[in-house]
Amino acid sequence: MAKTKLTAEQQTILEQVKHIAAGLGQTLAPFTEVVVHDLRSPKHAILAIHNNLSGRRVGDPATELGLARIADDDYPQVLANYANRFSDGRQAKSTSIGIKDSQGHYFAALCLNVDVTLFRSIATLLDQFSIPNAEGVGESLDPSNAHSLRERIDRFAVGLATTPQALRTDQRRALMQALKEEGYLELRRSMETIAHHLGVSRATVYNDTK
C-alpha cells in the first residue's frame, strides 16, 4: 500500500500525538514503551518509538491491531491493559489508541507497552517478605491495641454506608457511645487514635462523648 499524503488536519493531529508520545515516554520511563504508528503505510508504520523495549525500529511494520484498524473504521478506538509479550518472552501490558480524523477514518495509533516483569518480581519479593514464618508465636507490637479500635470504627462506618471521616456529628456521638459501652475508651491513647482515624480534633472527640 502506497503512503497517501497527509491532509493538513491529519498532519496537525499527528504532530500533537507525537508530542503526547514524547511526554508519556519521559514520564513513564524506563518501564513503558510508547509508539506512534502511521497507519497510512502499514509496512513502515512505526513513526516514533520511546523507551524501546520491543527491539523494533522506526519504519517497522504495523501490528495486527494496526492492520485491523486500517480495514475497519468501526474497530474499537481504545483497547486498554491487554496482555502482551515482547519478542524475548517478557510479559507486557499494552494499551492501543486509534487516532481518527474528522471523517472518522483511522490514520494513526498511539500504543503503550508496559514491561510488567520487574513489577511482578517486586510483588513476589514483597509477598515473601511479608509472610510470617514462625507458627504458634503470639506477640502484640501495639500495646494500645489501636488496630482493633480502628477496625471497630470502620465497622461502625460501614454499617452506615459511609466512611469514618464522613460521619456526621450525631453519628460520631453514637459511635462514641458504642465505643464507651464496649470498653474501647479505656484503651491507652484511645482519644488520640479515634481523633486521628476520624480526621477531627481531640477536642471534638471529647465533646462527642458528652
N, C-alpha and C positions, 0 to 999 in steps of 0.2 A: 504493500500500500504506500503510495507516494504521499509525502507530507504536504498537507494543504497549508496555505498561508494563513497565519493568524489574523483574525479581524482585529480592529482597534479595541473592541470591547474585550475580546479574549486575551489580548496582549496585556491590557490593564489588569485584568483579573489574575492572570498568570504571574505578573510581577509581584502582586500582593501576596499570592500564595508562596512564592519563593522567599519573600521577606518573613512570612509567618514560619516557614520551614526552618529558616536560619535561626530565628528566635527560639523555636522549640528545640532545635538541635543544641543550642548553647545551654538552655535551661535544663534539659533532660540528659545532658552528657554525664557520664560516658555510657549509660546503660540503655539508651534508646536511639535506634537508627531512624532518621527522618528522611523520607524520599519523596521527591516531586516527579511525577510521571507526566509526560506529554503524550496523551493518547492518540494524537493525530498521526503519530509514527510508531506503531506498536513494536516494530523490530528494533527501534532505537529509542525506547520510551523514557529511560531514566534521564532526567534533565538536571537534577541536583541530588546529592546524597550527603548527609551529615552524620557523623559518628558511624562510619562504615563498619557494621558488624557482620554483614552477609557476604562480604567479599565481592559484591557487584561493583560495576563501574558506570560512570556517565556514558550513555549510549547503549547500555544493555537493554534487552527487550522487556516488554510489559509482562506482568504475571497473568495468571488465569483470570483474576478479578478484573484487571485492566481490559483484557480481551472481552470479558462478559459485558463490561460497561460500553465498550465500543459497539457491541452488537445489539444492545438493548438499553435505550434511554430510560426505561422503567425499572432497570436494575436498582436495588437498594442503594441509596446515596451514602449511607453510613453503615458500616459493618464494624462493630466495636468489640475489642477484647476477645477475639477468637484465637484458638490455639494454633500455633505455627511452629516451624522448626527451621533453624539455619542449616546450611549445607553440611556443617561439621557435626550435626547432631544436637547442638544446644537447643533447648526448648525456648520458645518465644511466645509472647502475647502480642497480637497485632491488631491495629485499627486502620481501616481503609476508608477514605473520604473522597467520594467522587465530586468533581468540580464541573458544574454546568454553566453554559452561557444563558443569555436571556431567552433563547429559543428552546431551552430545555434539553440541549444536546451536551453529552459528556465530551470534554476535550482535554481534561487533565485529572490528576488524582494526587492526593496527599496521603502518605502512608507512614505509620509509626510502628516500629518493631522493637519490642522490649525484650532484652535478654533476661529471662527470669531465673536462669541457672544460679547466679550468685544469690539472689533473694531467697531462693529455696534452700540453699546451703546455709544461709544465715538463720532462716526459720528453723531448720533442723538442729542447728547448733544451739539456738535459744531453747528449743524444746528439751534437748538433752540436758542443758544446764539447769533448767527449772524443775526437772523431775527429781523428787527426793528419793534417795536410795535406802536409807535406814528405815526399817519397819519396827513398830512397837515402841517407838520413842515419842513421848509427848512433851512438848515444851511450848510455852507462850512467850513471845518476844514483845507482847503488847500488854503490859501489866494493867493498863486502864481498860482493857477489853473494848477499845474504841471500835474495832471492826464489827463486833456484834451489835453495838449501838447504832452504827451507820446502817447496817443491814436492816435493823428494826425500823429505822426511819424510812428507808427505801420501801419496805413492805407497806408501811402506812400510806406513803405517797402513791404507790401503785394501786392500792385499794380505792383511791380517789381518782384514778386515771390521770395523775399529774406527776410532777417531779418535786423533790424536796425544796428546790429553790423557788418553785411556783406556788407553794402553799399560801393560802390566804390567812389573814390574822386569826379568824375563827378556827381554821383547820390547824394552824400551829398550836393554838391553845388546846384543842382536842388531842393533838399529838403529845403535848407536854403532860397532859393529864394521864394519858395512857402510859407514857414512859415512867411517870411517878408511881403509878399503881403497880407497874411491873418491876420496879426497883432499879431501873436504869439510871435514875438521877443520883443513886448512891455511889455510882462508879466514880473513880478519881478523874477529875478534869472533864466530867460529863458535859457541863455547860459550855466549855470551850469547844468540845467536839461537836456538839449539837449546833452551835452558832456557825462554826466553820462549814458544816455539811449543809446547813440551810441557807448559807450565804447572807446571814444577818449578824448584827452585833450581839455581844453577850448581854448587853442591857435589854435588848429586845427579847432575848430568850428568858431572862429573869422576869420581865413584865408578863410574858405569856404564861408563866407558871402561877401567877397570882389569881 
